[in-house]
Amino acid sequence: MPAYLSTNIHPQNSHTQVPQRIVIVGGGYIAVEFAGIFAGLGSEVHLVYRQDLPLRGFDEEVRPGCAALFTSSCLYCTEL
C-alpha cells in the first residue's frame, strides 16, 4: 500500500476541498459513517479494518450485506 499523508480534519480547520482519496482505519460504525460521507462527496475511500467484516458487534446477518453494499458504492474494504 502506498504511503498516505495524514490530513487533520477538524471543525476549526477551514478545508474547502474534499480529498480525492482517503484511507479510514477502523471498521466500527463511526469509521463506516465517515467513509460513507466521503464516498458521497466523491472521494475514493479505502476502509481498512482488522476483522473479517466491518461493523463488529452488529447483527451477523446484516454485516455481510453491508460489506457488499460498501464495495458496490466506491468504498474499497480491506481486511488487515
DSSP file with accessible surface (Angstrom, degrees, kcal/mol):
  #  RESIDUE AA STRUCTURE BP1 BP2  ACC     N-H-->O    O-->H-N    N-H-->O    O-->H-N    TCO  KAPPA ALPHA  PHI   PSI    X-CA   Y-CA   Z-CA
    1    1 A M              0   0  157      0, 0.0     3,-0.1     0, 0.0     0, 0.0   0.000 360.0 360.0 360.0 131.4    0.0    0.0    0.0
    2    2 A P        -     0   0   90      0, 0.0     2,-0.2     0, 0.0     0, 0.0  -0.289 360.0 -94.3 -67.4 155.7    1.5    3.4   -0.9
    3    3 A A        -     0   0  107      1,-0.0     2,-0.4     0, 0.0     0, 0.0  -0.477  40.7-155.8 -71.1 138.0    2.2    5.9    1.9
    4    4 A Y        -     0   0   87     -2,-0.2     2,-0.3    -3,-0.1    18,-0.0  -0.919  14.6-122.5-114.9 145.4   -0.6    8.3    2.6
    5    5 A L        -     0   0  167     -2,-0.4     2,-0.3     1,-0.1     0, 0.0  -0.646  30.2-118.5 -83.7 139.7   -0.3   11.7    4.1
    6    6 A S        -     0   0  122     -2,-0.3     2,-0.5     2,-0.0    -1,-0.1  -0.597  24.2-156.9 -79.4 136.5   -2.3   12.3    7.2
    7    7 A T        -     0   0   80     -2,-0.3     2,-1.0     2,-0.0    -1,-0.0  -0.970  12.4-137.9-115.9 125.6   -4.9   15.1    7.0
    8    8 A N        -     0   0  109     -2,-0.5     2,-0.9     2,-0.0     5,-0.0  -0.723  20.3-169.0 -83.9 104.4   -6.1   16.7   10.2
    9    9 A I        +     0   0   87     -2,-1.0    -2,-0.0     3,-0.0     3,-0.0  -0.842  24.0 149.9 -98.6 105.5   -9.9   17.1    9.7
   10   10 A H    >   -     0   0   84     -2,-0.9     3,-1.8     1,-0.1     5,-0.2  -0.988  56.3-118.4-137.2 144.2  -11.1   19.3   12.5
   11   11 A P  T 3  S+     0   0  124      0, 0.0    -1,-0.1     0, 0.0     4,-0.0   0.798 113.1  58.3 -56.7 -27.3  -14.0   21.7   12.6
   12   12 A Q  T 3  S+     0   0  170      2,-0.1     2,-0.3    -3,-0.0    -3,-0.0   0.711  88.8  87.2 -77.4 -19.0  -11.6   24.6   13.3
   13   13 A N  S <  S-     0   0   65     -3,-1.8     2,-1.1     1,-0.1    -3,-0.0  -0.622  78.1-137.5 -78.2 140.1   -9.7   23.9   10.1
   14   14 A S        +     0   0  113     -2,-0.3     2,-0.4     2,-0.0    -1,-0.1  -0.535  32.6 171.6-100.3  69.7  -11.2   25.7    7.1
   15   15 A H        +     0   0  108     -2,-1.1     3,-0.0    -5,-0.2    -2,-0.0  -0.653  11.5 174.0 -77.6 128.0  -11.0   23.0    4.5
   16   16 A T        +     0   0  135     -2,-0.4     2,-0.4     2,-0.0    -1,-0.1   0.479  59.1  68.6-111.1  -5.9  -12.8   23.9    1.3
   17   17 A Q  S    S-     0   0  166      0, 0.0     3,-0.0     0, 0.0    -1,-0.0  -0.906  74.6-132.1-117.4 144.1  -11.8   21.0   -0.8
   18   18 A V        -     0   0   70     -2,-0.4    -2,-0.0    23,-0.1    20,-0.0  -0.753  37.0-106.9 -88.1 135.3  -12.8   17.3   -0.5
   19   19 A P        -     0   0   42      0, 0.0     3,-0.1     0, 0.0    25,-0.1  -0.347  15.8-139.0 -63.8 144.1   -9.8   14.9   -0.6
   20   20 A Q  S    S+     0   0  158      1,-0.2    24,-2.8    23,-0.2     2,-0.3   0.892  89.0  14.3 -68.7 -39.7   -9.5   13.0   -3.9
   21   21 A R  E    S+a   44   0A 138     22,-0.2     2,-0.3     2,-0.0    -1,-0.2  -0.988  70.6 179.7-135.8 145.7   -8.6    9.8   -1.9
   22   22 A I  E     -a   45   0A  27     22,-2.5    24,-2.5    -2,-0.3     2,-0.5  -0.996  17.7-148.5-147.7 143.9   -8.8    9.0    1.8
   23   23 A V  E     -a   46   0A  41     -2,-0.3     2,-0.5    22,-0.2    24,-0.2  -0.967  12.6-166.9-111.4 127.4   -7.9    6.0    4.0
   24   24 A I  E     -a   47   0A  23     22,-2.9    24,-2.8    -2,-0.5     2,-0.6  -0.976   9.8-150.4-115.6 123.7  -10.1    5.4    7.1
   25   25 A V  E     +a   48   0A 114     -2,-0.5    24,-0.2    22,-0.2     2,-0.1  -0.843  58.3  50.1 -98.7 121.5   -8.7    2.9    9.6
   26   26 A G        -     0   0   24     22,-4.1    22,-0.1    -2,-0.6    -2,-0.1  -0.348  60.6-134.8 129.6 151.0  -11.3    1.1   11.6
   27   27 A G        +     0   0   16     -2,-0.1    28,-3.8    26,-0.1    29,-0.2   0.206  63.7 114.8-121.0  14.0  -14.5   -0.9   11.0
   28   28 A G  S  > S-     0   0   38     27,-0.2     4,-2.5    26,-0.2     5,-0.2  -0.181  83.5 -94.0 -77.8 177.2  -16.8    0.5   13.6
   29   29 A Y  H  > S+     0   0  143      1,-0.2     4,-2.3     2,-0.2     5,-0.1   0.841 123.7  52.9 -67.0 -29.6  -19.9    2.5   12.9
   30   30 A I  H  > S+     0   0   90      2,-0.2     4,-2.6     1,-0.2     5,-0.2   0.941 111.2  46.1 -70.3 -43.5  -18.1    5.9   13.2
   31   31 A A  H  > S+     0   0   17      1,-0.2     4,-2.4     2,-0.2    -2,-0.2   0.923 114.4  48.5 -62.1 -42.8  -15.5    4.8   10.6
   32   32 A V  H  X S+     0   0   21     -4,-2.5     4,-2.4     2,-0.2    -1,-0.2   0.901 110.3  52.3 -65.2 -38.1  -18.2    3.4    8.3
   33   33 A E  H  X S+     0   0  115     -4,-2.3     4,-2.2    -5,-0.2    -2,-0.2   0.947 111.7  44.8 -63.9 -46.7  -20.2    6.6    8.7
   34   34 A F  H  X S+     0   0   99     -4,-2.6     4,-2.7     2,-0.2     5,-0.2   0.888 110.9  54.8 -65.2 -36.9  -17.3    8.8    7.8
   35   35 A A  H  X S+     0   0    0     -4,-2.4     4,-2.4    -5,-0.2    -1,-0.2   0.925 109.3  47.9 -60.7 -42.7  -16.4    6.5    4.9
   36   36 A G  H  X S+     0   0   38     -4,-2.4     4,-2.3     2,-0.2    -2,-0.2   0.886 110.4  51.7 -65.4 -38.2  -19.9    6.9    3.6
   37   37 A I  H  X S+     0   0   82     -4,-2.2     4,-1.4     2,-0.2    -2,-0.2   0.954 113.2  43.3 -62.9 -49.8  -19.8   10.7    3.9
   38   38 A F  H  <>S+     0   0   23     -4,-2.7     5,-2.5     1,-0.2     4,-0.3   0.882 113.3  51.8 -67.0 -36.3  -16.5   11.0    2.0
   39   39 A A  H ><5S+     0   0   21     -4,-2.4     3,-1.3    -5,-0.2    -1,-0.2   0.912 108.4  52.3 -64.2 -39.9  -17.7    8.5   -0.7
   40   40 A G  H 3<5S+     0   0   69     -4,-2.3    -1,-0.2     1,-0.3    -2,-0.2   0.805 105.9  54.3 -65.1 -27.7  -20.9   10.6   -1.1
   41   41 A L  T 3<5S-     0   0  106     -4,-1.4    -1,-0.3    -5,-0.1    -2,-0.2   0.481 127.4 -99.4 -84.3  -4.0  -18.8   13.7   -1.6
   42   42 A G  T < 5S+     0   0   63     -3,-1.3    -3,-0.2    -4,-0.3     2,-0.2   0.495  74.5 140.1 104.0   4.4  -16.9   11.9   -4.4
   43   43 A S      < -     0   0    4     -5,-2.5     2,-0.7    -6,-0.1    -1,-0.3  -0.494  58.8-117.0 -78.8 151.5  -13.7   10.7   -2.7
   44   44 A E  E     -a   21   0A  74    -24,-2.8   -22,-2.5    -2,-0.2     2,-0.5  -0.810  42.0-158.9 -83.0 114.5  -12.1    7.4   -3.4
   45   45 A V  E     -ab  22  75A   0     29,-1.1    31,-3.1    -2,-0.7     2,-0.6  -0.866  18.1-167.1-109.5 130.7  -12.4    5.8    0.1
   46   46 A H  E     -ab  23  76A  34    -24,-2.5   -22,-2.9    -2,-0.5     2,-0.6  -0.969   8.4-162.6-114.2 114.7  -10.3    2.9    1.4
   47   47 A L  E     -ab  24  77A   1     29,-2.6    31,-2.7    -2,-0.6     2,-0.5  -0.887   8.3-169.1-100.0 117.4  -11.8    1.4    4.7
   48   48 A V  E     +ab  25  78A   7    -24,-2.8   -22,-4.1    -2,-0.6     2,-0.3  -0.932  14.3 160.6-113.3 128.4   -9.1   -0.7    6.5
   49   49 A Y  E     - b   0  79A  18     29,-2.2    31,-2.9    -2,-0.5   -24,-0.0  -0.947  41.3-130.3-145.8 163.8  -10.2   -2.9    9.4
   50   50 A R  S    S+     0   0  187     -2,-0.3    29,-0.1    29,-0.2    -1,-0.1   0.728  80.5  76.7 -89.2 -26.8   -8.9   -5.9   11.4
   51   51 A Q  S    S-     0   0   76      2,-0.1    29,-0.2     1,-0.1    -2,-0.2  -0.216  91.4-106.9 -81.0 175.7  -11.9   -8.2   11.4
   52   52 A D  S    S+     0   0   95      1,-0.1    -1,-0.1    27,-0.1    27,-0.1   0.797 106.2  16.6 -73.0 -25.9  -13.3  -10.3    8.6
   53   53 A L  S    S-     0   0   36     14,-0.0     3,-0.2    13,-0.0    -1,-0.1  -0.975  87.0-107.8-139.9 153.9  -16.1   -7.8    8.1
   54   54 A P  S    S+     0   0    2      0, 0.0   -26,-0.2     0, 0.0    13,-0.1  -0.234  91.5  49.8 -72.3 172.2  -16.7   -4.3    9.2
   55   55 A L  S >  S-     0   0   13    -28,-3.8     3,-1.9     1,-0.1   -27,-0.2   0.916  73.2-161.9  64.9  50.3  -19.3   -3.4   12.0
   56   56 A R  T 3  S+     0   0  169      1,-0.3   -27,-0.2   -29,-0.2    -1,-0.1  -0.313  74.8  31.6 -58.9 139.0  -18.1   -5.8   14.6
   57   57 A G  T 3  S+     0   0   75      1,-0.4    -1,-0.3   -29,-0.1     2,-0.1   0.278  95.6 111.9  93.3 -12.5  -20.8   -6.3   17.3
   58   58 A F  S <  S-     0   0   97     -3,-1.9    -1,-0.4     1,-0.2     5,-0.1  -0.415  86.9 -61.9 -84.9 170.7  -23.7   -5.7   14.8
   59   59 A D    >>  -     0   0   95      1,-0.2     4,-1.9    -2,-0.1     3,-1.3  -0.263  43.3-137.4 -55.4 128.2  -26.1   -8.5   13.7
   60   60 A E  T 34 S+     0   0  116      1,-0.3    -1,-0.2     2,-0.2    -2,-0.0   0.717 103.5  56.1 -64.7 -21.7  -24.2  -11.2   11.9
   61   61 A E  T 34 S+     0   0  169      1,-0.1     4,-0.4     2,-0.1    -1,-0.3   0.721 110.3  45.2 -80.5 -19.9  -26.9  -11.5    9.3
   62   62 A V  T <> S+     0   0   69     -3,-1.3     4,-2.3     2,-0.1     3,-0.2   0.821  96.9  71.5 -91.6 -34.6  -26.5   -7.8    8.4
   63   63 A R  H  X S+     0   0    9     -4,-1.9     4,-2.5     1,-0.2     5,-0.2   0.878  96.3  48.8 -56.9 -46.6  -22.7   -7.4    8.3
   64   64 A P  H  > S+     0   0   66      0, 0.0     4,-2.1     0, 0.0    -1,-0.2   0.916 112.7  49.3 -61.9 -38.5  -22.1   -9.4    5.0
   65   65 A G  H  > S+     0   0   39     -4,-0.4     4,-2.1    -3,-0.2    -2,-0.2   0.900 110.7  49.9 -65.8 -39.3  -24.8   -7.4    3.2
   66   66 A C  H  X S+     0   0   29     -4,-2.3     4,-2.5     2,-0.2    -1,-0.2   0.924 109.4  51.2 -64.3 -43.7  -23.4   -4.1    4.5
   67   67 A A  H  X S+     0   0   12     -4,-2.5     4,-2.0     1,-0.2    -2,-0.2   0.903 109.7  50.6 -61.4 -38.4  -19.9   -5.1    3.3
   68   68 A A  H  X S+     0   0   57     -4,-2.1     4,-1.4     1,-0.2    -1,-0.2   0.905 110.3  49.5 -66.5 -38.7  -21.3   -5.9   -0.1
   69   69 A L  H  X S+     0   0  114     -4,-2.1     4,-0.6     1,-0.2    -2,-0.2   0.885 108.3  54.2 -66.0 -39.0  -23.1   -2.5   -0.3
   70   70 A F  H ><>S+     0   0   29     -4,-2.5     5,-1.6     1,-0.2     3,-1.2   0.938 108.6  47.3 -60.4 -46.8  -19.9   -0.7    0.7
   71   71 A T  H ><5S+     0   0   84     -4,-2.0     3,-0.6     1,-0.3    -1,-0.2   0.789 109.9  53.8 -69.6 -23.7  -17.9   -2.3   -2.1
   72   72 A S  H 3<5S+     0   0   91     -4,-1.4    -1,-0.3     1,-0.2    -2,-0.2   0.570 103.8  58.4 -84.5  -6.7  -20.6   -1.5   -4.7
   73   73 A S  T <<5S-     0   0   56     -3,-1.2    -1,-0.2    -4,-0.6    -2,-0.1  -0.221 125.7 -87.3-119.0  44.1  -20.6    2.2   -3.7
   74   74 A C  T < 5S+     0   0   84     -3,-0.6   -29,-1.1     1,-0.2     2,-0.5   0.717  88.5 129.4  63.8  22.9  -16.9    3.1   -4.4
   75   75 A L  E   < -b   45   0A   7     -5,-1.6     2,-0.7    -6,-0.2    -1,-0.2  -0.948  48.6-150.2-105.8 126.0  -15.7    2.1   -1.0
   76   76 A Y  E     -b   46   0A 116    -31,-3.1   -29,-2.6    -2,-0.5     2,-0.4  -0.869  12.1-158.7 -98.9 113.1  -12.7   -0.2   -1.0
   77   77 A C  E     -b   47   0A  31     -2,-0.7     2,-0.4   -31,-0.2   -29,-0.2  -0.809  10.6-176.4 -96.6 132.0  -12.8   -2.5    2.0
   78   78 A T  E     -b   48   0A  54    -31,-2.7   -29,-2.2    -2,-0.4     2,-0.4  -0.991  16.4-147.4-133.5 124.3   -9.5   -4.1    3.1
   79   79 A E  E      b   49   0A 111     -2,-0.4   -29,-0.2   -31,-0.2   -27,-0.1  -0.744 360.0 360.0 -87.9 133.4   -9.0   -6.6    5.9
   80   80 A L              0   0  129    -31,-2.9    -1,-0.0    -2,-0.4   -32,-0.0  -0.421 360.0 360.0 -76.4 360.0   -5.7   -6.3    7.7
